[in-house]
């Protein structure tokens, strides 16, 4: 309640200015725009374009992640994952291409990407069939362009302090001649992060079991990328990029498992679990692209090979705290090798006033997973635990093709496209002698229709069908533990889901409204199963019949005075999923809303102060109720040396209120609740310095959807 009131007060604080606006003040605001300041947001066809360069609403953002937190329809969760419209994980593009980075490397990249290098960000809520079926939503970050010859560099360092400290450093260099452009980027992360997991469960025997897990992750990660672009002729470009990512983590997880009687006063047992593990990831990637432009025709060819090696060893000890007696002792060894090979070609030709596009893609992905469990026996020796040891192999072949056409007739612009994707896969759980084969063809049509009412005012109607394949961790039947009595297991029988969505958007200047509705068939989910005899709680994966959803998003930036600007984003959502569970079909309608925004004050001496806030109401799904969550951030920026040097201080989650809490609905089946805390309350100090004579931007290489699903 306190968080909701706080957010409400911040919004109310911003609206007196609206109430006092008369016609004169409205004209004054328009004059500010006419004087040269870009609109903060504007609709361009199926894209919502947010101008970053010169946007004072985003002046105090320390990096690209801070910017994304403030954009309409975008939510950055406590664990760093990004969601669009509250329900999908978008794909991140750089200058129209998916970035070739792992999920963690991408977060590091966004955290070290300063706002002064970004021109704009384009939000595509309903991608056309031109894009891979995996892309349900797209965030396209457009970097500033400067084709002058010479060299340019950018150095950034971000130091964060919470319970521990962490430093993120990056160095980017580029050099351009008339024929060749070179670029390199080095990133380094050193330090620790923390997160906690809590669970409270009423057992079948009326006892109460409490789980508390504290995980500290030590990072020592390096990413290095080198690229070169060569202009063969005036309209031919050949590009090569090689990169490596070396992740070396040291993780310690401590868990306490308390069991009390039904009065919650008498402690019956206490188990302490110590887990030391050091996951390592070594990624090597090779990307080659060729672009040819002949008059009205454009041809782009791209190929990539990516190799990912993951290794992890665990030492897990479960101890009875009362007697200090060792209850269980496990050792695990995980080997995970992924090899991705992909080739793609895109063709575009202008025909009269229209544009015809076509393309094809082929991808082959193979994964080899070997997880070994060794358990300490009463004879004080480790022996193979065959019940949990597994060898899992997965091969997947994807062939895809699309065709599209777009044109404009008077005030109406339209785009129609059709994509087809054929998938052949084989999942082999060697240890369990379980082989699963899949062979399916999906047709993915889309269309968009834009009507320009007048300058700055338009309506967009769009439809698309997208497909989501299960990722490799969802298919893997390995057992991964949260605590001695709590783990999750993958399901090799999962099917891909298909989403049909219809969207209607209205834009008038910076004011934007977007309505959407759709149905997801065969959505993938995890559900809990409780064993009342052993008290083991496991989370399993399965496909649901369908999930209906709808929502409305409203965004509007406002200028109160030349020194006071504000931005508000409001989203209302509805969903109802059909959840068969324990011979009962649960179909519960869920309504929720999200409010986010910021108040930006421009102070003397090139100082900017920002108050940002986020609040999500009571929500949930068919099985769980999600408690409200919110946070408030403060930030301060100061420019030096004519803007070449920037310093920022950010205080995130000042009231330490960002905690995700789930409560199971059907208490007669499982009476439990879960809570995650990501330790996002922290103070960060960042310094960014740009130098050199040129700001040439190297062409970003594509990241194929297979890298996304491999956890890349």
C-alpha positions as CSV (number, residue, x, y, z in Angstrom):
1,X,0.0,0.0,0.0
2,X,2.8,2.4,0.8
3,X,4.4,1.9,-2.6
4,X,1.2,2.5,-4.4
5,X,0.6,5.7,-2.4
6,X,4.1,6.9,-3.2
7,X,3.7,6.3,-6.9
8,X,0.3,8.0,-6.8
9,X,1.7,11.0,-5.1
10,X,4.4,11.3,-7.7
11,X,1.8,11.3,-10.5
12,X,-0.5,13.7,-8.7
13,X,2.6,16.0,-8.2
14,X,3.0,16.1,-11.9
15,X,-0.6,16.9,-12.9
16,X,-1.2,20.3,-11.4
17,X,0.7,21.7,-14.3
18,X,-1.8,20.0,-16.7
19,X,-4.7,21.4,-14.8
20,X,-3.3,24.9,-15.0
21,X,-2.6,24.8,-18.7
22,X,-4.7,27.2,-20.7
23,X,-4.5,27.8,-24.4
24,X,-1.6,30.2,-24.0
25,X,0.5,27.6,-22.2
26,X,-0.3,25.0,-24.9
27,X,0.9,27.4,-27.6
28,X,4.1,28.0,-25.6
29,X,4.7,24.3,-25.5
30,X,4.3,24.0,-29.2
31,X,6.7,26.8,-29.7
32,X,9.4,24.9,-27.8
33,X,9.0,22.0,-30.2
34,X,9.1,24.4,-33.2
35,X,12.2,25.9,-31.9
36,X,14.1,22.8,-32.7
37,X,13.6,20.2,-29.9
38,X,12.7,16.8,-31.3
39,X,9.5,15.1,-30.3
40,X,10.4,12.6,-27.6
41,X,8.3,9.9,-29.3
42,X,6.8,9.6,-32.8
43,X,5.2,6.8,-34.8
44,X,6.8,5.8,-38.1
45,X,4.8,3.1,-39.7
46,X,4.8,0.0,-37.5
47,X,7.6,1.5,-35.3
48,X,7.4,3.8,-32.3
49,X,10.6,5.9,-32.5
50,X,12.0,7.4,-29.3
51,X,14.6,10.0,-29.9
52,X,17.5,9.7,-27.4
53,X,19.9,12.3,-28.7
54,X,19.0,15.6,-27.1
55,X,16.1,14.1,-25.1
56,X,16.2,15.7,-21.7
57,X,13.7,13.2,-20.3
58,X,16.6,10.6,-20.6
59,X,19.4,12.9,-19.7
60,X,20.3,11.2,-16.4
61,X,20.3,7.7,-17.7
62,X,23.6,6.1,-17.0
63,X,23.4,3.5,-19.8
64,X,21.1,1.8,-22.3
65,X,19.4,-0.3,-19.6
66,X,18.4,2.9,-17.7
67,X,16.9,4.2,-20.9
68,X,14.9,1.0,-21.6
69,X,13.4,1.2,-18.1
70,X,11.8,4.5,-19.1
71,X,10.4,3.6,-22.5
72,X,6.7,2.9,-23.0
73,X,5.7,-0.8,-22.8
74,X,9.2,-1.9,-21.7
75,X,9.9,-3.4,-18.3
76,X,13.4,-4.3,-17.0
77,X,13.1,-7.0,-14.3
78,X,15.3,-7.2,-11.2
79,X,17.3,-10.0,-12.8
80,X,18.1,-7.9,-15.8
81,X,15.6,-9.6,-18.2
82,X,13.6,-7.3,-20.5
83,X,9.9,-7.6,-21.2
84,X,7.7,-5.9,-23.8
85,X,4.0,-5.2,-23.1
86,X,4.3,-7.2,-19.9
87,X,4.2,-10.6,-21.5
88,X,7.0,-11.2,-24.1
89,X,10.8,-11.2,-24.2
90,X,11.8,-8.9,-27.1
91,X,14.8,-9.3,-29.3
92,X,17.5,-6.6,-29.1
93,X,18.7,-5.2,-32.4
94,X,21.5,-2.7,-33.1
95,X,21.0,-0.7,-36.3
96,X,18.5,-3.1,-37.7
97,X,20.4,-6.3,-36.8
98,X,20.2,-8.6,-33.8
99,X,23.4,-8.3,-31.8
100,X,25.8,-11.3,-31.7
101,X,26.1,-11.6,-27.9
102,X,25.1,-14.0,-25.2
103,X,22.3,-13.0,-22.8
104,X,24.8,-12.0,-20.1
105,X,27.2,-10.3,-22.5
106,X,24.2,-8.4,-23.9
107,X,23.3,-7.1,-20.5
108,X,26.9,-6.0,-19.9
109,X,27.0,-4.4,-23.3
110,X,23.8,-2.4,-22.6
111,X,25.1,-1.5,-19.2
112,X,28.2,0.0,-20.7
113,X,26.5,1.7,-23.7
114,X,26.3,5.4,-22.9
115,X,23.3,7.5,-23.9
116,X,25.4,10.0,-25.9
117,X,26.2,7.3,-28.4
118,X,22.5,6.5,-29.2
119,X,20.5,8.4,-31.7
120,X,17.1,6.7,-31.2
121,X,15.4,3.5,-30.2
122,X,12.7,1.9,-32.3
123,X,10.0,-0.3,-30.6
124,X,8.2,-2.8,-32.8
125,X,5.4,-4.5,-30.9
126,X,4.1,-6.6,-33.7
127,X,6.9,-7.6,-36.1
128,X,6.1,-8.6,-39.7
129,X,6.9,-11.9,-41.3
130,X,10.1,-10.5,-42.6
131,X,11.6,-11.3,-39.2
132,X,12.3,-14.7,-37.7
133,X,9.3,-16.3,-36.1
134,X,11.0,-16.1,-32.8
135,X,10.9,-12.3,-32.7
136,X,7.6,-11.5,-31.0
137,X,8.8,-8.0,-30.2
138,X,11.9,-6.0,-31.3
139,X,13.9,-3.2,-29.6
140,X,16.1,-1.6,-32.2
141,X,18.9,0.7,-30.9
142,X,20.1,3.1,-33.5
143,X,23.6,4.4,-32.8
144,X,24.8,7.9,-34.0
145,X,26.3,8.0,-37.4
146,X,29.3,10.0,-38.5
147,X,31.2,8.9,-41.7
148,X,34.1,11.3,-41.3
149,X,37.6,9.7,-41.7
150,X,39.8,9.1,-38.8
151,X,39.6,7.4,-35.4
152,X,37.2,7.6,-32.4
153,X,37.1,6.1,-29.0
154,X,34.9,5.8,-26.0
155,X,35.9,4.7,-22.5
156,X,33.4,4.1,-19.7
157,X,33.5,2.8,-16.2
158,X,30.6,2.1,-13.8
159,X,31.2,1.3,-10.2
160,X,28.3,-0.1,-8.1
161,X,28.0,-0.6,-4.4
162,X,25.3,-2.6,-2.5
163,X,26.1,-5.5,-0.1
164,X,29.1,-6.1,-2.4
165,X,30.6,-4.0,-5.2
166,X,31.0,-4.5,-8.9
167,X,32.8,-2.7,-11.7
168,X,31.9,-2.7,-15.4
169,X,34.5,-1.3,-17.8
170,X,34.4,-0.9,-21.5
171,X,36.7,0.5,-24.2
172,X,35.6,1.0,-27.9
173,X,37.9,2.1,-30.7
174,X,37.3,2.6,-34.4
175,X,39.4,3.7,-37.3
176,X,38.1,4.5,-40.8
177,X,39.8,5.1,-44.1
178,X,38.1,5.6,-47.5
179,X,38.1,1.8,-48.2
180,X,38.3,0.1,-44.8
181,X,36.8,0.6,-41.4
182,X,38.2,-1.2,-38.3
183,X,36.4,-1.5,-34.9
184,X,37.2,-3.2,-31.7
185,X,35.4,-3.4,-28.3
186,X,36.7,-4.7,-25.0
187,X,34.5,-5.2,-22.0
188,X,35.4,-6.4,-18.5
189,X,33.2,-7.1,-15.4
190,X,34.7,-7.7,-12.0
191,X,32.9,-7.9,-8.7
192,X,30.0,-9.6,-6.9
193,X,26.2,-9.6,-7.1
194,X,23.6,-11.0,-4.6
195,X,20.1,-12.4,-4.8
196,X,17.9,-14.3,-2.4
197,X,15.1,-16.8,-2.7
198,X,12.6,-17.5,0.1
199,X,9.7,-20.1,0.2
200,X,7.2,-20.9,2.9
201,X,5.2,-24.1,2.6
202,X,2.6,-25.8,4.8
203,X,3.3,-29.6,4.5
204,X,0.8,-32.4,4.3
205,X,1.5,-33.3,7.9
206,X,0.6,-29.8,9.0
207,X,4.2,-28.8,9.7
208,X,5.6,-25.6,8.2
209,X,8.7,-25.6,6.1
210,X,10.7,-22.4,5.4
211,X,13.4,-22.2,2.7
212,X,15.9,-19.3,2.6
213,X,18.6,-19.2,-0.1
214,X,21.3,-16.5,-0.4
215,X,23.4,-16.6,-3.5
216,X,26.5,-14.5,-4.1
217,X,28.0,-14.5,-7.6
218,X,31.6,-13.4,-8.2
219,X,32.2,-12.2,-11.8
220,X,35.5,-12.2,-13.7
221,X,34.2,-11.9,-17.3
222,X,35.9,-10.6,-20.5
223,X,34.4,-10.0,-23.9
224,X,36.4,-9.0,-27.0
225,X,35.1,-8.2,-30.5
226,X,37.0,-7.2,-33.6
227,X,35.4,-6.2,-36.9
228,X,36.5,-5.0,-40.3
229,X,34.4,-3.7,-43.2
230,X,35.9,-3.4,-46.7
231,X,34.2,-1.4,-49.6
232,X,35.0,-3.6,-52.6
233,X,33.3,-1.1,-54.9
234,X,31.0,1.8,-54.5
235,X,27.9,-0.4,-53.8
236,X,29.6,-3.5,-52.4
237,X,30.5,-4.1,-48.8
238,X,32.2,-7.1,-47.2
239,X,32.3,-7.4,-43.5
240,X,33.9,-9.8,-41.0
241,X,33.5,-10.0,-37.3
242,X,35.1,-12.3,-34.8
243,X,34.4,-12.3,-31.1
244,X,35.0,-14.2,-27.9
245,X,33.4,-14.2,-24.5
246,X,35.1,-15.7,-21.5
247,X,32.9,-16.0,-18.4
248,X,34.5,-17.2,-15.2
249,X,32.2,-17.1,-12.2
250,X,32.6,-18.1,-8.6
251,X,29.2,-18.7,-7.0
252,X,28.4,-19.6,-3.4
253,X,24.9,-20.5,-2.4
254,X,23.8,-21.0,1.3
255,X,20.4,-22.5,2.0
256,X,18.5,-23.0,5.3
257,X,15.6,-25.4,5.5
258,X,13.6,-24.9,8.7
259,X,10.7,-27.2,9.7
260,X,8.3,-26.1,12.5
261,X,5.1,-27.5,13.9
262,X,1.7,-26.1,12.9
263,X,2.0,-23.4,15.5
264,X,5.2,-22.1,13.8
265,X,6.8,-21.9,17.3
266,X,8.5,-25.2,17.8
267,X,11.5,-25.9,15.6
268,X,11.5,-29.6,14.6
269,X,14.5,-29.7,12.2
270,X,17.0,-27.5,10.5
271,X,19.1,-28.3,7.5
272,X,21.9,-26.2,6.1
273,X,23.0,-26.6,2.5
274,X,26.3,-25.3,1.1
275,X,26.7,-25.2,-2.7
276,X,30.0,-24.0,-4.2
277,X,30.1,-24.0,-8.0
278,X,32.1,-22.1,-10.7
279,X,30.3,-22.0,-14.0
280,X,32.5,-21.2,-17.0
281,X,31.5,-20.2,-20.5
282,X,33.7,-19.9,-23.5
283,X,32.1,-18.5,-26.7
284,X,33.7,-18.1,-30.1
285,X,31.9,-16.6,-33.0
286,X,32.7,-15.9,-36.7
287,X,30.4,-13.8,-38.8
288,X,30.7,-12.9,-42.5
289,X,28.3,-10.6,-44.4
290,X,28.2,-9.3,-47.9
291,X,26.0,-6.4,-49.2
292,X,25.4,-5.6,-52.9
293,X,23.3,-2.6,-54.2
294,X,22.5,-2.3,-57.9
295,X,20.2,0.5,-58.7
296,X,16.8,-0.4,-57.2
297,X,18.0,-3.8,-55.9
298,X,19.6,-4.7,-52.6
299,X,21.1,-8.1,-51.7
300,X,22.4,-9.0,-48.3
301,X,24.0,-12.4,-47.5
302,X,25.1,-13.4,-44.0
303,X,26.7,-16.5,-42.5
304,X,27.8,-17.3,-39.0
305,X,29.4,-20.1,-36.9
306,X,29.1,-20.0,-33.2
307,X,30.6,-22.4,-30.7
308,X,29.6,-22.3,-27.0
309,X,31.3,-24.4,-24.3
310,X,29.8,-24.5,-20.8
311,X,31.4,-26.2,-17.8
312,X,30.3,-26.4,-14.2
313,X,31.3,-28.4,-11.1
314,X,29.2,-28.3,-7.9
315,X,30.0,-29.4,-4.4
316,X,26.7,-29.7,-2.5
317,X,26.5,-30.5,1.2
318,X,23.4,-30.9,3.3
319,X,24.0,-30.8,7.1
320,X,21.7,-31.4,10.1
321,X,22.2,-28.2,12.0
322,X,21.2,-29.7,15.4
323,X,23.9,-32.4,15.3
324,X,26.2,-31.0,12.7
325,X,25.8,-34.4,10.9
326,X,26.3,-34.6,7.2
327,X,23.0,-35.7,5.7
328,X,23.8,-35.7,2.0
329,X,26.9,-34.8,-0.1
330,X,26.8,-34.6,-3.9
331,X,29.3,-33.7,-6.6
332,X,28.1,-32.7,-10.0
333,X,29.9,-32.2,-13.3
334,X,28.2,-30.6,-16.2
335,X,29.4,-30.4,-19.8
336,X,27.4,-28.5,-22.3
337,X,28.6,-27.9,-25.9
338,X,26.5,-26.0,-28.5
339,X,27.4,-25.5,-32.2
340,X,25.4,-23.2,-34.4
341,X,25.7,-22.9,-38.2
342,X,23.5,-20.4,-40.0
343,X,23.2,-18.9,-43.5
344,X,20.7,-16.2,-44.6
345,X,20.0,-14.1,-47.7
346,X,17.7,-11.1,-48.1
347,X,16.6,-9.5,-51.4
348,X,14.8,-6.1,-51.8
349,X,13.8,-4.4,-55.0
350,X,11.9,-1.1,-55.5
351,X,9.0,-1.6,-58.0
352,X,7.3,1.6,-59.1
353,X,6.1,3.1,-55.8
354,X,6.3,-0.2,-53.9
355,X,8.9,-2.5,-52.5
356,X,9.2,-6.2,-53.0
357,X,11.2,-8.3,-50.5
358,X,12.1,-11.9,-50.2
359,X,14.6,-14.0,-48.2
360,X,15.6,-17.5,-47.1
361,X,17.5,-18.9,-44.1
362,X,18.9,-22.2,-43.0
363,X,20.2,-23.0,-39.5
364,X,21.6,-26.2,-38.0
365,X,22.1,-26.4,-34.2
366,X,23.6,-29.3,-32.2
367,X,23.9,-29.5,-28.5
368,X,25.6,-32.1,-26.3
369,X,24.8,-32.2,-22.6
370,X,26.3,-34.5,-20.0
371,X,25.4,-34.1,-16.3
372,X,27.0,-36.5,-13.8
373,X,25.9,-36.8,-10.2
374,X,28.1,-38.5,-7.6
375,X,26.7,-39.2,-4.1
376,X,28.7,-39.9,-1.0
377,X,27.7,-43.3,0.5
378,X,27.8,-44.6,4.0
379,X,31.2,-46.2,3.1
380,X,32.5,-42.6,2.7
381,X,33.0,-43.0,-1.0
382,X,31.5,-41.2,-4.0
383,X,29.5,-43.4,-6.4
384,X,27.5,-42.6,-9.5
385,X,23.9,-41.6,-8.9
386,X,22.2,-43.1,-11.9
387,X,18.8,-41.7,-10.9
388,X,20.0,-38.1,-11.6
389,X,22.8,-38.6,-14.0
390,X,21.8,-38.0,-17.6
391,X,23.2,-37.5,-21.1
392,X,21.1,-35.4,-23.4
393,X,21.7,-34.7,-27.1
394,X,19.7,-32.3,-29.3
395,X,19.8,-31.6,-33.0
396,X,17.7,-29.1,-34.8
397,X,17.4,-28.1,-38.5
398,X,15.4,-25.0,-39.5
399,X,14.6,-23.9,-43.0
400,X,12.7,-20.6,-43.6
401,X,11.6,-18.4,-46.4
402,X,9.5,-15.2,-46.7
403,X,8.1,-12.8,-49.2
404,X,6.8,-9.3,-48.6
405,X,5.4,-6.3,-50.4
406,X,4.7,-2.7,-49.3
407,X,3.3,0.3,-51.0
408,X,1.6,3.7,-50.3
409,X,-1.7,4.9,-51.9
410,X,-2.5,8.6,-50.9
411,X,-2.7,8.6,-47.1
412,X,-2.7,4.8,-46.7
413,X,0.4,2.7,-46.5
414,X,0.3,-1.1,-46.3
415,X,2.6,-4.0,-45.9
416,X,1.8,-7.7,-46.4
417,X,4.1,-10.6,-45.9
418,X,4.2,-14.4,-45.5
419,X,6.8,-16.5,-43.9
420,X,7.1,-20.3,-43.6
421,X,9.4,-22.2,-41.3
422,X,10.1,-25.9,-41.3
423,X,11.7,-27.5,-38.2
424,X,13.1,-31.0,-37.9
425,X,14.5,-31.9,-34.4
426,X,15.7,-34.9,-32.5
427,X,16.0,-34.9,-28.7
428,X,17.8,-38.0,-27.3
429,X,17.9,-38.5,-23.5
430,X,20.6,-41.2,-23.8
431,X,20.6,-42.3,-20.2
432,X,16.8,-42.7,-20.1
433,X,16.7,-44.3,-23.6
434,X,14.2,-41.6,-24.5
435,X,14.2,-40.3,-28.1
436,X,11.8,-37.5,-29.2
437,X,11.5,-36.4,-32.9
438,X,9.7,-33.4,-34.2
439,X,8.9,-32.4,-37.8
440,X,6.5,-29.5,-38.4
441,X,5.8,-26.7,-40.8
442,X,4.4,-23.3,-39.7
443,X,2.9,-20.6,-41.9
444,X,3.4,-17.1,-40.4
445,X,1.4,-14.3,-42.2
446,X,1.3,-10.6,-41.3
447,X,-0.1,-7.3,-42.5
448,X,-0.1,-3.7,-41.4
449,X,-2.2,-0.8,-42.6
450,X,-1.3,2.9,-41.7
451,X,-3.6,5.8,-42.3
452,X,-2.0,9.3,-42.0
453,X,-4.8,11.6,-40.7
454,X,-2.5,14.6,-41.0
455,X,1.1,15.6,-40.1
456,X,1.9,14.0,-36.8
457,X,-1.3,12.1,-36.5
458,X,-1.9,8.6,-37.7
459,X,-3.6,5.2,-37.0
460,X,-1.9,1.8,-37.4
461,X,-3.7,-1.5,-37.7
462,X,-1.5,-4.6,-37.8
463,X,-1.7,-8.4,-37.4
464,X,1.0,-11.1,-37.2
465,X,1.4,-14.7,-36.3
466,X,4.6,-15.6,-34.5
467,X,6.1,-18.9,-33.3
468,X,8.2,-19.7,-30.1
469,X,10.2,-22.9,-30.0
470,X,11.2,-24.3,-26.7
471,X,14.8,-23.4,-25.8
472,X,17.3,-26.1,-25.0
473,X,17.1,-25.8,-21.2
474,X,13.3,-26.2,-21.4
475,X,13.8,-29.5,-23.3
476,X,16.7,-30.8,-21.2
477,X,15.4,-33.5,-18.7
478,X,18.2,-32.7,-16.2
479,X,17.4,-32.0,-12.6
480,X,18.4,-28.6,-11.3
481,X,18.1,-27.9,-7.6
482,X,16.9,-24.7,-5.7
483,X,17.1,-26.5,-2.4
484,X,17.4,-30.2,-1.2
485,X,13.6,-30.6,-1.6
486,X,13.0,-28.2,-4.5
487,X,14.1,-28.5,-8.1
488,X,13.0,-28.2,-11.7
489,X,13.2,-30.6,-14.7
490,X,13.0,-29.9,-18.5
491,X,10.6,-31.7,-20.8
492,X,11.8,-33.0,-24.2
493,X,8.1,-33.4,-25.3
494,X,7.4,-29.7,-25.3
495,X,5.8,-28.3,-28.5
496,X,6.3,-24.9,-30.0
497,X,3.7,-22.2,-29.3
498,X,2.0,-20.0,-31.9
499,X,0.8,-16.5,-31.1
500,X,-1.8,-14.5,-33.2
501,X,-2.0,-10.8,-32.3
502,X,-4.0,-7.9,-33.6
503,X,-2.9,-4.4,-32.7
504,X,-4.5,-0.9,-33.2
505,X,-2.3,2.2,-32.4
506,X,-3.1,5.9,-32.5
507,X,-0.5,8.6,-32.4
508,X,-0.8,12.3,-32.1
509,X,2.5,14.0,-31.7
510,X,4.2,12.5,-28.6
511,X,0.9,11.1,-27.4
512,X,0.5,7.4,-28.2
513,X,-2.2,4.8,-27.5
514,X,-1.8,1.1,-28.4
515,X,-4.5,-1.6,-28.0
516,X,-3.7,-5.2,-28.7
517,X,-5.4,-8.6,-28.3
518,X,-4.6,-12.1,-29.3
519,X,-4.3,-15.8,-28.4
520,X,-1.3,-18.0,-27.8
521,X,-1.8,-21.6,-28.6
522,X,0.3,-24.3,-26.8
523,X,2.0,-21.8,-24.5
524,X,4.9,-23.3,-22.5
525,X,4.8,-23.1,-18.7
526,X,6.2,-24.6,-15.5
527,X,3.9,-26.0,-12.9
528,X,4.6,-27.4,-9.4
529,X,4.1,-31.0,-8.2
530,X,4.2,-31.8,-4.5
531,X,4.9,-35.2,-3.0
532,X,3.2,-35.4,0.4
533,X,5.3,-38.4,1.4
534,X,8.8,-37.1,0.7
535,X,7.8,-33.4,0.8
536,X,9.7,-32.9,-2.5
537,X,8.4,-30.0,-4.6
538,X,9.4,-30.2,-8.3
539,X,8.6,-27.8,-11.2
540,X,7.8,-29.5,-14.5
541,X,7.3,-28.1,-18.0
542,X,4.3,-28.6,-20.2
543,X,2.2,-27.0,-23.0
544,X,-1.2,-25.4,-22.0
545,X,-4.1,-25.4,-24.5
546,X,-4.2,-21.7,-25.0
547,X,-3.7,-18.2,-23.4
548,X,-5.9,-15.3,-24.3
549,X,-4.6,-11.8,-23.7
550,X,-5.4,-8.1,-24.3
551,X,-4.1,-4.8,-23.2
552,X,-3.8,-1.0,-23.6
553,X,-0.7,1.1,-23.4
554,X,-0.6,4.9,-23.1
555,X,2.5,7.1,-23.1
556,X,2.8,10.9,-23.0
557,X,5.8,13.1,-22.3
558,X,5.0,16.6,-21.0
559,X,6.8,19.9,-20.6
560,X,5.7,22.0,-17.6
561,X,8.5,24.6,-17.7
562,X,11.7,24.8,-19.7
563,X,13.5,23.3,-16.6
564,X,10.8,20.7,-15.7
565,X,9.8,17.8,-17.9
566,X,8.0,14.6,-17.2
567,X,7.1,11.4,-18.8
568,X,4.3,8.9,-18.0
569,X,3.7,5.3,-19.2
570,X,0.5,3.5,-18.3
571,X,-0.4,-0.1,-19.2
572,X,-3.6,-2.1,-18.5
573,X,-3.6,-5.8,-19.2
574,X,-5.9,-8.8,-19.3
575,X,-5.1,-12.5,-19.7
576,X,-6.9,-15.8,-19.2
577,X,-5.0,-19.0,-19.7
578,X,-6.6,-22.5,-19.7
579,X,-4.6,-24.4,-17.1
580,X,-5.4,-28.2,-16.6
581,X,-4.1,-29.1,-13.2
582,X,-5.0,-32.1,-11.0
583,X,-8.0,-33.0,-13.2
584,X,-9.4,-29.5,-12.9
585,X,-9.4,-26.8,-15.7
586,X,-8.4,-23.5,-14.1
587,X,-9.4,-20.5,-16.3
588,X,-9.1,-17.4,-14.2
589,X,-9.3,-13.9,-15.7
590,X,-6.4,-11.7,-14.6
591,X,-6.4,-7.9,-14.7
592,X,-3.5,-5.7,-13.8
593,X,-1.9,-2.4,-14.5
594,X,1.5,-0.9,-14.6
595,X,2.5,2.8,-14.0
596,X,6.0,4.1,-14.7
597,X,7.5,7.5,-15.4
598,X,10.0,10.2,-14.4
599,X,10.3,13.8,-13.4
600,X,13.3,15.5,-14.9
601,X,14.7,18.9,-13.6
602,X,17.3,20.8,-15.5
603,X,19.4,22.7,-13.0
604,X,22.2,25.4,-13.4
605,X,25.8,24.4,-14.2
606,X,24.7,21.7,-16.6
607,X,23.3,19.5,-13.8
608,X,20.2,17.3,-14.3
609,X,18.2,15.6,-11.6
610,X,15.7,12.8,-12.2
611,X,13.1,11.0,-10.0
612,X,11.9,7.7,-11.7
613,X,9.3,5.3,-10.5
614,X,7.7,2.0,-11.4
615,X,4.6,0.2,-10.0
616,X,2.9,-3.0,-11.0
617,X,-0.4,-3.9,-9.4
618,X,-1.7,-7.3,-8.0
619,X,-1.4,-9.8,-10.9
620,X,-0.9,-13.5,-11.5
621,X,-1.6,-16.5,-13.7
622,X,-3.8,-19.6,-13.5
623,X,-2.0,-21.0,-10.4
624,X,-0.2,-18.1,-8.7
625,X,-1.1,-14.7,-7.3
626,X,1.6,-12.1,-7.9
627,X,1.9,-9.4,-5.2
628,X,2.3,-5.8,-6.2
629,X,5.9,-4.6,-6.8
630,X,7.5,-1.2,-7.3
631,X,10.6,1.0,-6.9
632,X,11.8,4.6,-7.0
633,X,15.2,5.7,-8.4
634,X,17.1,8.9,-8.1
635,X,19.8,10.1,-10.5
636,X,22.1,13.1,-11.0
637,X,24.2,14.0,-14.0
638,X,26.9,16.6,-14.6
639,X,28.5,17.4,-18.0
640,X,32.1,18.5,-18.3
641,X,34.4,19.6,-21.2
642,X,31.6,20.6,-23.5
643,X,29.8,17.3,-23.1
644,X,32.8,15.0,-23.8
645,X,33.0,14.0,-20.2
646,X,29.9,12.9,-18.3
647,X,29.6,11.9,-14.6
648,X,26.5,10.4,-13.1
649,X,25.3,9.2,-9.7
650,X,22.4,6.8,-9.6
651,X,20.6,5.5,-6.5
652,X,18.4,2.6,-7.5
653,X,15.4,1.3,-5.5
654,X,15.9,3.8,-2.7
655,X,13.2,2.2,-0.5
656,X,14.4,-1.4,-1.2
657,X,10.9,-2.4,-2.2
658,X,11.5,-4.4,-5.4
659,X,10.6,-8.0,-4.3
660,X,8.8,-10.5,-6.5
661,X,6.3,-12.6,-4.4
662,X,4.1,-15.5,-5.7
663,X,1.3,-17.2,-3.7
664,X,-0.2,-20.5,-4.8
665,X,-4.0,-20.2,-5.3
666,X,-5.2,-23.7,-4.6
667,X,-4.0,-24.2,-1.0
668,X,-5.7,-27.5,-0.7
669,X,-3.2,-28.8,-3.2
670,X,-0.1,-26.9,-2.3
671,X,0.0,-24.2,0.4
672,X,3.1,-22.3,-0.4
673,X,4.5,-18.9,-1.3
674,X,7.8,-17.8,-3.0
675,X,9.8,-14.6,-3.0
676,X,12.8,-13.4,-5.0
677,X,15.0,-10.4,-4.1
678,X,17.6,-9.4,-6.7
679,X,19.6,-6.9,-4.6
680,X,18.9,-4.0,-7.1
681,X,19.1,-1.4,-4.3
682,X,22.5,0.1,-4.9
683,X,24.5,3.3,-5.6
684,X,26.3,3.6,-8.9
685,X,28.9,6.1,-10.0
686,X,29.7,6.2,-13.7
687,X,32.2,8.2,-15.8
688,X,32.1,8.3,-19.6
689,X,34.6,10.0,-21.9
690,X,34.5,10.3,-25.7
691,X,37.6,11.1,-27.7
692,X,39.0,11.1,-31.2
693,X,38.1,12.8,-34.5
694,X,35.5,10.4,-35.9
695,X,32.4,8.6,-34.6
696,X,32.2,6.0,-37.4
697,X,29.9,3.1,-36.4
698,X,30.8,-0.4,-37.5
699,X,28.0,-2.4,-39.0
700,X,26.5,-4.7,-36.4
701,X,26.4,-8.4,-37.3
702,X,23.3,-10.5,-37.0
703,X,22.5,-12.7,-34.1
704,X,20.3,-15.6,-35.2
705,X,17.4,-16.9,-33.1
706,X,19.3,-20.1,-32.3
707,X,21.8,-18.1,-30.2
708,X,18.9,-16.6,-28.3
709,X,17.5,-20.0,-27.5
710,X,20.9,-21.4,-26.5
711,X,21.0,-18.8,-23.8
712,X,23.3,-16.6,-26.0
